[in-house]
Amino acid sequence: MLKNLYFLVVVALCFNAITGFAQTLPNRWTLNGNNSISWKPTSNLPHRDHIEMSGKYISAVVRYGVNEDQSLWISRDIVFPMLRTIPNNTHASLTRTFNFDLLTLISINKRQFQTEKVNELILNGKITAKSRLGDGIELIRTLFPSTDRPLFCEKYELINSGSKPFTIEIPEVNITTKTNPEDRTEGSYSLHIRTDNFGTFVLQPKGTLKFYLSFSGTKNGQDIGLPDIENELKKREALLSEFSENLVLETPDEILNRAFAFAKIRAAESIYQTKGGPMHGPGGLSYYAAIWANDQAEYINPFFPYLGYGYGVESAFNAYRHFSRFMNPEYKPIPSSIIAEGTDIWNGAGDRGDGAMIAYGAARFALSLGDRKTAEELWPLIEWCLEYNKRQLNPQGVVSSKSDELEGRFPSGTANLCTSSLYYDALISASCLGKSLGKSKKQISKYQEDAVLLKSNIEKYFGAHVMGFDTYRYYEGNDKLRAWICIPLTVNIFERKQATIDALFSPELWTDDGLASQSGDKTFWDRSTLYALRGVFAAGETQRGLKFLHYYSNRRLLGEHVPYPVEAYPEGGQRHLSAESGLYCRIYTEGLFGIRPVALNSFTVTPQLPDDWKFMRIRKVHGFQKEFDIDVQREGNKIRITVTTEGKQVFNQLAENGKCQTIHLKSSN
């Protein structure tokens, strides 16, 4: 009775804290058409924010805002990942800040424009700012990165909304800066600021004048010419359309639908075409032309097959190939990160459990992709990583490592819950993959036996009473609740699910920005919140999970810092690191819909349809060499699950909500 009362009190405190905060800080942004969000700045000024946008050869953190007088403020931190600096380490991408304001050089009727009032800002994979310049002239700015050139683009449109013509003078700008060759790996680099469609024009009533500004970076002897910004805009919009039209989430909650659509953009755009092939990079002005065992191998790569983005799949396969280079007969650790376009490594935190991260991600990726040739190539890496983890088992039968993915920011002991949980999941996936590939029954059985034993050892070693909850200690000697107690839920270890979920949503861990990394600490990393929400849905705590998911999604999409999941605070200043957006999408694919690959041509679904929803569906899912739709509809006290591919239903069944179902797709291999 007392335990139930405590649970009710905890839930009430958390929900009251959430709703109370939402009331004191109303949304700044609103949902708009065309998968966009908008802000009309009429009050609560000044306000500033930042957003990262990326292409194959460039990334930009655009800092923007509206001043108290309603004028626009903008600054651009532009990164050129393939312009490498010295020392050529993790952070050695040429980066420059550009505060250049073209408007200050424009004349209207022989005078510099005097005032600007921002009417609306729109985000949809681009930044659009709509303003008014004095009486009679409207301005639309559109900012975005090139998809495939080292180029950041800005389009300007002046619209005469008055009844008299205006004479507009647009200056020619052609500024080139040469960098110090001694600071660069390939000599001096050139940075260019250029305008296009400059000159003197008469803007007639109802007329529109377009001109352009670009920022680019090139190597010695490289000439990209005068950019065609209109063409660059078409390519950016085509890419955004591809993201929008695949893996489409449809639920009664438009906040969730839109947050999912935005997360796909950030998850997939941050891939750089390096000399070592396509490399998905976290971003944040620090992490480019490199891959990590957590961000790429574990977080984002298992998601790419479902999105159907070929370049994303290629980057994932390329990442595992790079890690495969470091397999060795002595079973020394694989490096945590492969940096500098694949020419060097970083292993500064020692073994973080990287072998478990790679095995977990590679096995799930290979199964979900469903391509036998790819799976066969990745099998030796998966085998090696599993053997490495087995050799790291301590006397209590859990995996030892020097640190975890937080790299010593918080204590993790000599063996942590995260590493052993990932190893457990990798064993399960490897047994499924091995069966699909026709590997020996003895090897498959051994993986299954190892998984059963490891699960038991995880319970014995990590299961503990911590701060009033029968959940997990993160490491031996840990006496404070940690956000990463959510990890077992994401790998279908549910023995302590109730107390673990109670602990996650208790005031000890849940904050206005999601989970604190450790009870009593102000630090938060979105990745743990995203893992936790996925695990809560997987565990069947749908109603509680939905309240917190809606709150989190609304805050990230429409609040003060938008529109993507972030990395951490206070470290990093809530950067829009890319893989976190992939983790957000996995809340739905693996949590709400419960998709789990079990063979090259089949998967299980465990839908968790919320009580207040009549339906949920996810369309144009890619995987297993197919494109398919999953539709879940409420029928009485049950749900109907329909899976359709190539216009034909391959599964149609009435089932209990939250019950696992197996879907077989005809193999095309």
Secondary structure, DSSP 8 states (H G I E B T S, - for coil): -HHHHHHHHHHHHHHHHHHHHHHHS--S-EEETTTEEEE--SSS--EEEEEEEE-SS-EEEEEEEE-TTS-EEEEEEEEEEEEEBSS-STT-EEEEEE---GGGG-EETTEE----EEEEEEESSSEEEEEEETTTEEEEEEEEE-SSSSEEEEEEEEEE-SSS-EEEEE---EEEEE--GGGBTTS--EEEEEEES-EEEEE-TT-EEEEEEEEEEE-TT----S--HHHHHHHHHHHHHHHHHSSEEE-S-HHHHHHHHHHHHHHHH-EEEETTEEEE--BTTTB-S-EEIIIIIIIIGGGHHHHT-HHHHHHHHHHHHHHHTT--TT-----SEEEGGGTEEE-TT---SHHHHHHHHHHHHHHHH--HHHHHHHHHHHHHHHHHHHHTB-TTSSB--S--TTTTSS---SS-HHHHHHHHHHHHHHHHHHHHTT--HHHHHHHHHHHHHHHHHHHHHHEEEETTEEEE-SSTT--S-BGGGGHHHHTT--TTHHHHHHHHTSTTTEETTEEBSBTT---EEHHHHHHHHHHHHHTT-HHHHHHHHHHHHHHHHHSSS-SS---EESGGGS---HHHHHHHHHIIIIIIS--EEEETTEEEE-----TT-SEEEEEEEEETTEEEEEEEEEETTEEEEEEEETTEEEEEEEE-TT--EEEE-----
